[in-house]
Structure formats: structure tokens, C-alpha cells
Amino acid sequence: MKRIFLYSGILALLFFSFPGFAQDKAVTKALRGFDEFVEEIMKEYHVPGMAISVIKDGKVVYAKGYGFRDVENKIATDANTLFAIGSSSKAFTAFGVMKLAEEGNIKLDEPIKKHLPDFDLSVDYAEDNMTPIDILCHRSGLPRHDLVWYGSPKTRDEIFNSLSELEFSAGFRETWQYQNLMFLTAGVLIERVSGKSWEGFTRENIMDKLGMERSNFSVQALQADENASLPYAWADSSLIKMDYRDINAIGPAGSINSSVVEMAEWVKMQLNNGKYGEEELLGEAYINRMHTPQMAMGGGMDSEVFHNSYGLGWFINSYRGHKRVDHGGNIDGFSAGVTMLPMDNLGVVILTNLNGNRSLGIIRNTLFDRLLGLKEIDWNERIKSQVTSRESPENEEKPVEGTIFSHSMEDYEGSYEHVNYGEMKISLDEEQLTALFNSLELPLQHFHYDVFQWDDRILGKGKIQFHMNEKGDINKLTVSLDPTVSPIEFDKIFKEEIPLEVLESYTGIFQLGEMEASVTLDNKVLKLFIKGQPEYTLEPTSKNEFSISGLPGFSVEFDGDDMVFNQPNGVFRATRKK
């Protein structure tokens, strides 16, 4: 990734005028000095580019771009610049589900399995009773499990079919847990019921009607636009140009790209209870249900922000006595925020091209304070103190000093698989272990014992623990991805193709006392048969070692003319019959 250093001068500012922009004296007065404030915050948080629009009483009263969409070439951001909006896309998917309900094609409180018979979860009761409301307000009982999809080459349907073995961390409808895979499921529901792609349905029922002509659904379409932002991250004290992250497969949870100008039309329609001009895109009752708390979220509260809850595709709380409906978004190199104060008929859209930055909340809150005529709070200092407290080094786990790993580095190499997460490959290059998972490369550093740690600018810190079987061989690894569920277990698999002549040499009848074990070869697969037992498949774990399918802890090893049975109750040697 290319490193780019921000120039030291004041960030470039571009004011953009467009038809329908309404000059508002009250807004102009409230925002005196606001541009300078934005520039200061952008500089402090190293944000290369930002765009902001304000919607008040059904009109766009403010729309500006700041800084650069392309830092290296110093191409300025304007109000028409396209950014990825990330999870702010979820409200579009929720809107689509509500549209299907309004048209009578689905019922919001009816199990989705009626329309998705292949919907498969590890908890039968949740699988059989999950409704559209459940998936749109994050009360499925599943934690995030984001590495099922993040960077994965799987298609949308393949990811949808990868839910079956995922562990629940809470009871169904018991608590709020943010869940991207369930919003993907909502998108699949839209596709199956409407007969159109999620993208096509969203384009037809929302974007086309709002004049969101340049908004799109993929990084390919984003890159093809002449006024699109590049993605950036701040790392190692410098600005880094990132690669676009292709998340088409998980699209219903977060793949939309748009500008503050076009997103303003989306907000106008929401604030107008589903009407846009003379056309009603969605009935007021359905908009109200989306904007009404469905699940309490809990978490911290203070005198300014409290009653945190989630509606359908929207976060809902009270901001200094004003009802606030909003949703943020973050995907590689971009952070976004769409916020409405419905009772004040006021909305704000902020889009940026810096990964995971905190400037949005600071600018958004300050903007609302000014527009509402409230006594201003130093939100920058408030948010910095909260973050500093959460990120205190005292909260980090400390390694056990003086420990070493149990095997040579080469023994950790190999491919490890999980039925839903897929394959994780551990490679070794000059004493450096690297975990290769989907499109992610995660260099590993020894933490303690057989635990290694990665530190990634997107995923943050994570740990991999390697495990041994009874013989002392590394046979699996576990990755703790969520503290509320067990670590995800990946079994080591042998991927090298064993030559046919070697497999043939393992066939025969082996005698162990009065018991005979027959090994045969069927289409390059070894089969084991013992009288009185079913036929077993032998799955290679090395060139001469095989696990016995269906019998955890049981394996065989071919040693010359002998076949050695490794079992929980002992090791037994059988000799080939001549």
C-alpha cells in the first residue's frame, strides 16, 4: 500500500452549489466559523477528505466538500464525490423488506423459513421462528462472526449457506447483537421474494425514485466514476492509500456508495415519512416502525445521549432531549454517518475517506448543537477521554514471560479448515509465520506458549492458539473472534496428493489378535472395514497417517508391514497378512 504524507497547510475547501440548494440565514449564522472547526478536526484526526450535507424542513440547506478525494494528485473533494457508506446501507435493506411487507408479499412477524426453506442455523428454534423483524433489529442470538464473509471469495448464496454451524452467544430474541450476516439474509429474502437481485430491487424502489443516479453497489462501479474518492488509513504516523474492499457478496449489509448530495434525498424522504414529492415510496406506518425502538441496546449513558436502542436498520436514542435516528458505516478506507432528528425535521450526512476515524461523531454533534441553538459541548475532548479510557494499556492481556513455543516453526505450517469459515493457511517464510485467510495476510508474532498474535489495521489485534493431538502433533488451531462464544476451531488438513502407488501399498488385510482389518482403495480413497462395524473412510493427515472418519480421536498409521491403531484407550499394532 502506498504511503502518502498530508501536506502541512490548511486543507482545501470547496463549496458546491446545485439546483435545489436553499440559502438559509439561520443556518448561515449558526455555522459561522464551522468550516474552520471542520478543518481543525480533520487535521487532528488526519482525515484527507470529507463531505457534509444538512437537510432542514425538507430542503438541503448546506452541502460542502473538504480536503482531497485523491491526496497524491491533490484532487479536491466536493459535495458530489462518491464515498462508500458501509453499514449505512442497512437502512436501505430494511426499507426493501418493509416494502415487500407493505405490498403483501411477506409478513413481518412470520418466519422467514416460509420463503427461505434452506435457511439453516445451529439452533433449531431460532431457525424455525426467525422473522424479518428479528433479523432487522439484531436479535437473532448470533454474534458477529464477520470473518465468515470479510475478505471471503464466497458468493452471496454461499455465505448464506455458511450459517449452519455458527455458534450462538445468546438466546433467540434475548439481547441485541450487531449481525451483518442477518442483514445479508434480509437481502436474500428480498431476492427470493421479489425475483430480482437486491441491487436491482433497491435501485428500482429507492434510488431511481430519489434521483440517486450515481449511487451504486460495488467497488467496480465506484472506481469507474469520475468523481470517486480513494480509500485511506492512518498508520505508523502516515497516511496510507488502501485497496478498495470488494464486499459485493455481503452487499445488503453495507456495499452502497453515494455522495452527500444524493444521500440528502434519501434523508429528505425519511424525514417526510416515506413521501418524496408527490409520490409515497413507503407508507408512514412502515417508516415509523423502522424509526421506533425494537430492541434495547444497553451500554453507557450520560446526560446528553441515553435510551440507546435499535429500530429496523437504524440506531435510535435521545440526543440532548431530541429523538435521534442514525446509522454509521465503516469499510476499508471509508467512514460514514447518516443522522436525523425527526421531531426537528433535521438531518445530517457526513462521508469521509479515512478508515475508522472518530471525527464524524465530533463534527455531527457539534453541528447539531449549533443548528439547535444548544450550549456547545467540547465533543472532541469528551470523545477522546472516553476512547482513552477504553484503550488503556491496563486493559490489555499480558503474555506470560519467558515462555517458548513447543514445536519447530515448520510444524505449524499447513492448511486448517472450518466447515463455515473455510480454510486458514499458515505459511512460514524466514522464521515469520503468517496466517492467510480469505484475502487477508496476518503476520504472526509469538505471544506465549503456543499462542501467536496478529495486529492488523482493520481487524485490530487477534490471537491464534495451536493445539496438539495425543501424539504431540499440531492438529488444529483456534481463533478467538468474539468473547461471547467459544474460539473458532480449524482442523489441520493434509492437502498434499499422495501418489497412487503409495496408497496401493497400504491396502491389504491386517491381523490384530483374532480381529481382521481390511483396507481397500476406492477411487484414490482408502476404506477400512472391520467385521461387525460399518465401513470407514480414511482421511489423510500426513503421507502415512489417516484419521478414521466418524470416530474422533481414532487414527491409523502405516509403518512398513504394520498398521498402527491410535485410539483413546491405547495404541495397537496390526500386522499385514501375507
Secondary structure, 3 states (H helix, E strand, C coil): CCEECCCCCCCCEEECCCCCECCCHHHHHHCCCHHHHHHHHHHHCCCCEEEEEEEECCEEEEEEEEEEEECCCCEECCCCCEEECHHHHHHHHHHHHHHHHHCCCCCCCCCHHHCCCCCCCCCHHHHHHCCHHHHHCCCCCCCCCHHHCCCCCCCHHHHHCCCCCCCCCCCCCCCCCCCHHHHHHHHHHHHHHHCCCHHHHHHHHHHHHHCCCCCECCHHHHHHCCCECCCEEEECCEEEECCCCCCCCCHHHCCCEECHHHHHHHHHHHHCCCEECCEECCCHHHHHHHCCCCEECCCCCCCCEEEEEECCCCEEEEECCEEEEEEEEEECCEEEEEEEEHHHCEEEEEEECECCCCHHHHHHHHHHHHHHCCCCCCHHHHHHHHHHHHCCHHHCCCCCCCCCCCCCHHHHCEEEEECCCEEEEEEEECCEEEEEECCEEEECEEEECCEEEEEECCCEEEEEEEEECCCCCEEEEEECCCCCCCCEEEEEECCCCCCHHHHHHCCEEEEECCEEEEEEEECCEEEEEECCCCCEEEEECCCCEEEECCCCCCEEEEECCEEEEEECCEEEEEEECC
